[in-house]
Amino acid sequence: MDIETSSNTIKIRGNIKSVADYQKIKVAFERMTHEHKNILLDIQDSISITSSVIGYLTKLVQKDGIDLSISVGSESLMELFDDLNLVALFKVKKV
């Protein structure tokens, strides 16, 4: 998994599947939330997401007040967010 950041956008390429991936995502968000409260997460080709990442994103939105929008490229990841009733919370859209 690779992460690229620019302005208020975090782009993820590759599958999100390990604890190391979670740590990379957390560090990217920690750096970005110091300057931005409105963040776009672009998950280009991952077909899944770990529960630890979902939990962290939920904390950012509900506790820290981050305005998060997620764009996904994979239909299966979109279905996962829908099955977990997270589409509205994370403003998920398929691109």
N, C-alpha and C positions, 0 to 999 in steps of 0.2 A: 504494500500500500504506500502511495506517495501523497504528500500534502503540499499544496501550494497556496500561499495567502497573498492577497492584494487588497488594499483599502479595507472594505468591510466584508470581503468574500473569502471563504475557505473552500478550496476545491480538493476533492479526494478522488484519486484514481486507483483502481485495484480493489480487491475485496477487503472489507473490514472484518477481521476474524480472530485477532489475537489480543492478548493483554498489552503487548507492545504497541499495537495499533491504537488501542484506547488511550494509552499514555501520550502518543503523538497528537491525537485529537485534542486531548485535555490541555496539553501545553499550548497548542495553537489557539484554542479558545481563551485560555488565561491571558495570553499576550494581547489578543484582539479586544477582549472585553474591557481592558484598561482605557481604550480610546473610543470604542464603539458600543452602543447599546442596541443597534439594529444590525443583525448579521445574517448573511445569506450563506447557507451550507450547500454546496453543489457536489452531490455524490454521483459521479458520472457513470460508473459501471459496476459498482458493487451490487451483488444480488442479495446480500443480507447485511445485518448490523447486529452487533453484540448487545446483550442486555445491559452491560456496564455503560456502553455509549448511550443507549436509550435513557438509562437512569441519570447520567450526567446531563444530557440535553434537557431532560425534564426539570432537573434542579435549576439549570440556567434560566429556563422560562418561568417556572413557578416561584422560585425563591429569590433569584437574583434580578428578575424583571427584564431579562434580555428579550428583545423582539426578534425571534428566530424564524426564518423562512428556509425551507429545504426544497431543493430541486433534485429529482432523481431521474436517472436514465433508464433504470431497470423496471420492467413491469412487475417482476416478483417482489422487489423491494417496496414498490408502491402498494402492492397487495398486503405486504407485511404491516406497513404503517396503518393501512385501512383495517386489517384484522385486529390490530391492537388499539383501535380507536384513537390514533394519534395524528390523523390528518389535519384536524382543525387546530389542535394545540401547537403543532409545529408548522402549520401553513404549508403542508407538503403538496407539491405539484409535479406531475410527470412532464418531462421535456423531451 
